[in-house]
Amino acid sequence: MPNLKNLAWIVFISLILVSCQTLPEAAPQPTQPAITGAGWQPEKGLTWRIQYQGDFSPDPQGLVQVYNLDLFVTSAELVAQLHEQGARVICYTSVGTLEDWTPDRDAFPAEVLGKPYEQWPGETWLDLRRLELIMPLFNARLDLCRQKGFDGVDPDNLDAWTNDTGFKLTREDTLRFAFALADAAHARGLAIGLKNSPDLVSDLADVFDFMVTEEAFEQGWSDLALPFLQANKPVFAIEYSRDLMVRDIACRAQNEQGFSVLFADVLLDGEALPCP
Protein backbone atom coordinates (compact mmCIF):
# COMPACT_ATOMS: atom_id res chain seq x y z
CA MET A 1 0.00 0.00 0.00
CA PRO A 2 1.52 3.42 -1.00
CA ASN A 3 2.44 5.97 1.64
CA LEU A 4 -0.40 8.52 1.50
CA LYS A 5 1.75 11.31 2.95
CA ASN A 6 4.39 10.89 0.24
CA LEU A 7 1.71 10.71 -2.44
CA ALA A 8 0.21 13.99 -1.23
CA TRP A 9 3.63 15.69 -1.42
CA ILE A 10 4.14 14.40 -4.98
CA VAL A 11 0.76 15.85 -6.06
CA PHE A 12 1.52 19.17 -4.34
CA ILE A 13 4.95 19.54 -6.01
CA SER A 14 3.47 18.59 -9.40
CA LEU A 15 0.89 21.37 -9.13
CA ILE A 16 3.61 23.91 -8.33
CA LEU A 17 5.65 22.83 -11.36
CA VAL A 18 2.64 23.12 -13.64
CA SER A 19 1.82 26.61 -12.36
CA CYS A 20 5.41 27.73 -13.00
CA GLN A 21 5.37 26.81 -16.65
CA THR A 22 5.81 29.81 -18.98
CA LEU A 23 2.60 30.81 -20.67
CA PRO A 24 2.52 32.40 -24.14
CA GLU A 25 2.86 36.17 -23.86
CA ALA A 26 -0.09 38.25 -25.03
CA ALA A 27 0.54 41.00 -27.56
CA PRO A 28 1.37 44.27 -25.74
CA GLN A 29 -1.52 46.69 -25.59
CA PRO A 30 -1.18 50.41 -26.25
CA THR A 31 -0.44 52.26 -23.03
CA GLN A 32 -1.81 55.76 -22.65
CA PRO A 33 1.02 58.09 -21.68
CA ALA A 34 1.05 60.22 -18.61
CA ILE A 35 0.25 63.79 -19.63
CA THR A 36 3.36 65.77 -18.78
CA GLY A 37 1.87 69.04 -20.00
CA ALA A 38 2.86 70.86 -23.14
CA GLY A 39 4.33 74.32 -22.88
CA TRP A 40 1.40 75.64 -24.91
CA GLN A 41 -2.09 74.41 -24.15
CA PRO A 42 -4.36 75.98 -26.78
CA GLU A 43 -8.03 76.73 -26.24
CA LYS A 44 -10.86 76.48 -28.73
CA GLY A 45 -11.92 79.37 -30.91
CA LEU A 46 -8.47 80.56 -32.03
CA THR A 47 -8.04 82.28 -35.38
CA TRP A 48 -5.50 80.58 -37.60
CA ARG A 49 -3.83 80.27 -40.96
CA ILE A 50 -2.25 77.31 -42.76
CA GLN A 51 0.31 77.27 -45.60
CA TYR A 52 2.89 74.64 -46.54
CA GLN A 53 4.36 75.99 -49.77
CA GLY A 54 4.52 79.11 -51.91
CA ASP A 55 5.44 82.67 -50.97
CA PHE A 56 4.43 83.38 -47.39
CA SER A 57 3.67 86.70 -45.75
CA PRO A 58 2.39 87.09 -42.18
CA ASP A 59 -0.97 88.71 -41.60
CA PRO A 60 -0.17 92.44 -41.80
CA GLN A 61 -2.76 93.28 -39.13
CA GLY A 62 -1.42 90.67 -36.68
CA LEU A 63 -4.90 89.20 -36.14
CA VAL A 64 -3.94 85.57 -36.75
CA GLN A 65 -3.40 83.77 -33.45
CA VAL A 66 -1.99 80.46 -34.79
CA TYR A 67 0.02 79.59 -37.92
CA ASN A 68 0.42 76.02 -39.20
CA LEU A 69 3.60 75.87 -41.33
CA ASP A 70 5.96 73.24 -42.73
CA LEU A 71 8.69 72.04 -40.36
CA PHE A 72 11.53 71.97 -42.89
CA VAL A 73 10.63 74.98 -45.06
CA THR A 74 9.98 77.39 -42.19
CA SER A 75 12.96 79.19 -40.68
CA ALA A 76 13.57 79.92 -37.01
CA GLU A 77 13.67 83.61 -37.96
CA LEU A 78 10.13 83.47 -39.34
CA VAL A 79 8.87 81.66 -36.24
CA ALA A 80 10.46 84.38 -34.08
CA GLN A 81 8.85 87.07 -36.24
CA LEU A 82 5.42 85.50 -35.80
CA HIS A 83 6.01 85.24 -32.06
CA GLU A 84 6.74 88.96 -32.01
CA GLN A 85 3.25 89.48 -33.43
CA GLY A 86 1.85 87.46 -30.54
CA ALA A 87 1.07 84.35 -32.61
CA ARG A 88 1.74 80.69 -31.89
CA VAL A 89 3.27 78.50 -34.60
CA ILE A 90 2.68 74.79 -35.33
CA CYS A 91 5.13 72.70 -37.34
CA TYR A 92 3.65 70.32 -39.89
CA THR A 93 5.31 66.98 -40.64
CA SER A 94 4.04 63.70 -42.03
CA VAL A 95 4.52 60.73 -39.72
CA GLY A 96 2.49 58.07 -41.53
CA THR A 97 4.38 58.57 -44.78
CA LEU A 98 7.89 59.46 -45.88
CA GLU A 99 7.99 62.37 -48.30
CA ASP A 100 10.83 62.10 -50.80
CA TRP A 101 11.68 65.81 -50.53
CA THR A 102 12.49 65.89 -46.81
CA PRO A 103 16.20 66.30 -45.95
CA ASP A 104 16.16 63.25 -43.64
CA ARG A 105 14.62 60.86 -46.20
CA ASP A 106 17.79 58.75 -46.56
CA ALA A 107 17.83 58.03 -42.81
CA PHE A 108 14.69 55.86 -43.02
CA PRO A 109 15.68 52.18 -43.46
CA ALA A 110 14.21 50.18 -46.34
CA GLU A 111 12.37 47.77 -44.02
CA VAL A 112 10.00 50.52 -42.81
CA LEU A 113 9.04 51.67 -46.33
CA GLY A 114 5.82 50.30 -47.76
CA LYS A 115 3.68 51.06 -50.78
CA PRO A 116 3.49 54.47 -52.47
CA TYR A 117 0.72 56.76 -51.29
CA GLU A 118 -1.06 56.92 -54.63
CA GLN A 119 -3.05 60.05 -53.81
CA TRP A 120 0.14 62.02 -53.17
CA PRO A 121 3.06 61.23 -55.53
CA GLY A 122 6.43 61.21 -53.80
CA GLU A 123 5.09 59.81 -50.52
CA THR A 124 5.59 56.26 -49.23
CA TRP A 125 3.70 54.63 -46.36
CA LEU A 126 5.68 53.81 -43.22
CA ASP A 127 5.52 50.78 -40.94
CA LEU A 128 4.30 52.41 -37.72
CA ARG A 129 4.83 49.14 -35.82
CA ARG A 130 8.61 49.54 -35.93
CA LEU A 131 8.93 52.04 -33.10
CA GLU A 132 12.56 51.11 -32.46
CA LEU A 133 13.44 52.24 -35.99
CA ILE A 134 11.14 55.21 -36.62
CA MET A 135 10.83 56.94 -33.23
CA PRO A 136 14.51 58.07 -33.14
CA LEU A 137 13.92 59.69 -36.54
CA PHE A 138 10.73 61.42 -35.45
CA ASN A 139 12.36 62.45 -32.17
CA ALA A 140 14.96 64.23 -34.29
CA ARG A 141 12.18 66.02 -36.17
CA LEU A 142 10.57 67.06 -32.89
CA ASP A 143 13.96 68.33 -31.72
CA LEU A 144 14.19 70.45 -34.87
CA CYS A 145 10.64 71.69 -34.35
CA ARG A 146 11.55 72.83 -30.85
CA GLN A 147 14.94 74.27 -31.88
CA LYS A 148 13.21 76.48 -34.45
CA GLY A 149 10.89 77.76 -31.73
CA PHE A 150 7.60 76.16 -32.80
CA ASP A 151 4.92 75.77 -30.15
CA GLY A 152 3.25 72.60 -31.43
CA VAL A 153 3.36 69.82 -33.99
CA ASP A 154 0.80 68.68 -36.57
CA PRO A 155 1.68 65.02 -37.38
CA ASP A 156 -0.05 63.96 -40.58
CA ASN A 157 -1.24 60.58 -41.90
CA LEU A 158 -1.84 58.82 -38.60
CA ASP A 159 -4.71 57.15 -40.43
CA ALA A 160 -2.23 54.92 -42.28
CA TRP A 161 -3.90 51.83 -40.82
CA THR A 162 -7.04 52.55 -42.87
CA ASN A 163 -5.05 52.56 -46.14
CA ASP A 164 -3.28 50.02 -48.36
CA THR A 165 0.19 50.57 -46.92
CA GLY A 166 1.82 47.22 -47.65
CA PHE A 167 1.79 46.43 -43.92
CA LYS A 168 -0.82 44.79 -41.71
CA LEU A 169 -1.24 47.83 -39.51
CA THR A 170 -3.99 47.83 -36.90
CA ARG A 171 -5.69 50.48 -34.84
CA GLU A 172 -3.72 49.26 -31.82
CA ASP A 173 -0.44 49.70 -33.73
CA THR A 174 -1.46 53.26 -34.53
CA LEU A 175 -2.41 54.08 -30.94
CA ARG A 176 0.88 52.69 -29.66
CA PHE A 177 2.74 54.96 -32.06
CA ALA A 178 0.47 57.95 -31.31
CA PHE A 179 1.04 57.63 -27.56
CA ALA A 180 4.80 57.45 -28.09
CA LEU A 181 4.64 60.53 -30.30
CA ALA A 182 2.56 62.43 -27.74
CA ASP A 183 5.02 61.59 -24.98
CA ALA A 184 7.93 62.75 -27.13
CA ALA A 185 6.21 66.01 -28.10
CA HIS A 186 5.16 66.86 -24.55
CA ALA A 187 8.63 66.06 -23.23
CA ARG A 188 9.88 68.83 -25.53
CA GLY A 189 7.21 71.30 -24.45
CA LEU A 190 5.29 70.96 -27.71
CA ALA A 191 1.52 70.72 -28.06
CA ILE A 192 0.47 67.92 -30.41
CA GLY A 193 -2.53 67.69 -32.72
CA LEU A 194 -4.58 64.87 -34.20
CA LYS A 195 -4.83 65.25 -37.98
CA ASN A 196 -8.12 63.80 -39.25
CA SER A 197 -8.34 60.16 -37.99
CA PRO A 198 -11.84 60.51 -36.49
CA ASP A 199 -11.75 56.82 -35.52
CA LEU A 200 -9.02 57.64 -32.99
CA VAL A 201 -10.72 60.58 -31.28
CA SER A 202 -12.17 58.49 -28.46
CA ASP A 203 -8.66 57.41 -27.39
CA LEU A 204 -6.69 60.55 -28.18
CA ALA A 205 -8.91 63.51 -27.23
CA ASP A 206 -7.62 63.35 -23.65
CA VAL A 207 -3.98 63.02 -24.75
CA PHE A 208 -3.62 65.31 -27.77
CA ASP A 209 -3.92 69.08 -27.41
CA PHE A 210 -5.82 70.08 -30.56
CA MET A 211 -7.23 68.62 -33.77
CA VAL A 212 -6.81 69.51 -37.44
CA THR A 213 -9.52 68.31 -39.82
CA GLU A 214 -9.69 68.29 -43.61
CA GLU A 215 -13.11 68.31 -45.28
CA ALA A 216 -14.87 67.11 -42.13
CA PHE A 217 -17.95 69.15 -43.07
CA GLU A 218 -17.81 68.16 -46.73
CA GLN A 219 -17.56 64.48 -45.74
CA GLY A 220 -20.09 64.72 -42.91
CA TRP A 221 -18.02 63.65 -39.89
CA SER A 222 -17.42 66.96 -38.11
CA ASP A 223 -19.43 65.83 -35.06
CA LEU A 224 -16.75 63.21 -34.34
CA ALA A 225 -14.35 66.06 -33.50
CA LEU A 226 -16.62 67.45 -30.78
CA PRO A 227 -14.82 65.74 -27.84
CA PHE A 228 -11.91 68.13 -28.45
CA LEU A 229 -14.18 71.17 -28.37
CA GLN A 230 -15.98 69.85 -25.31
CA ALA A 231 -12.59 69.71 -23.59
CA ASN A 232 -11.96 73.33 -24.66
CA LYS A 233 -9.33 72.22 -27.17
CA PRO A 234 -9.33 73.79 -30.65
CA VAL A 235 -10.43 72.04 -33.81
CA PHE A 236 -8.73 73.71 -36.77
CA ALA A 237 -11.00 72.81 -39.70
CA ILE A 238 -9.89 73.14 -43.33
CA GLU A 239 -12.48 72.90 -46.08
CA TYR A 240 -11.50 72.64 -49.74
CA SER A 241 -15.05 72.66 -51.06
CA ARG A 242 -16.42 75.56 -53.08
CA ASP A 243 -19.96 74.45 -52.27
CA LEU A 244 -21.83 77.31 -50.61
CA MET A 245 -23.96 74.94 -48.52
CA VAL A 246 -20.83 73.30 -47.05
CA ARG A 247 -19.43 76.73 -46.27
CA ASP A 248 -22.64 77.78 -44.58
CA ILE A 249 -22.72 74.63 -42.43
CA ALA A 250 -19.05 75.01 -41.46
CA CYS A 251 -19.37 78.67 -40.53
CA ARG A 252 -22.52 77.99 -38.51
CA ALA A 253 -20.57 75.30 -36.63
CA GLN A 254 -17.83 77.82 -35.94
CA ASN A 255 -20.31 80.29 -34.48
CA GLU A 256 -22.28 77.73 -32.48
CA GLN A 257 -19.71 75.10 -31.50
CA GLY A 258 -16.34 76.83 -31.61
CA PHE A 259 -14.66 75.28 -34.65
CA SER A 260 -11.87 77.37 -36.22
CA VAL A 261 -12.73 77.19 -39.92
CA LEU A 262 -10.66 78.06 -43.00
CA PHE A 263 -11.36 77.62 -46.71
CA ALA A 264 -8.25 76.87 -48.75
CA ASP A 265 -6.85 75.25 -51.87
CA VAL A 266 -5.94 71.57 -51.39
CA LEU A 267 -2.25 72.30 -52.09
CA LEU A 268 -2.19 74.76 -49.17
CA ASP A 269 0.07 77.02 -51.16
CA GLY A 270 -1.59 80.37 -50.75
CA GLU A 271 -4.23 82.41 -49.01
CA ALA A 272 -6.66 80.62 -46.71
CA LEU A 273 -9.89 82.48 -46.02
CA PRO A 274 -11.85 82.43 -42.74
CA CYS A 275 -15.60 82.52 -42.41
CA PRO A 276 -17.02 85.94 -43.35
Secondary structure by P-SEA (a helix, b strand, c coil): cccaaaaaaaaaaaaaaaaacccccccccccccccccccccccccccccccccccccccccccccbbbbbcccccaaaaaaaaaabbbbbbbbbccbbbcccccccccccccccccccccccbbbcccccccccaaaaaaaaaaaaaacccbbbbcccccccccccccccaaaaaaaaaaaaaaaaaacbbbbbcccccccccccccccbbbbcccccccccccccccccccbbbbbbbccccaaaaaaaaaaaaccccbbbbbcccccccccccc
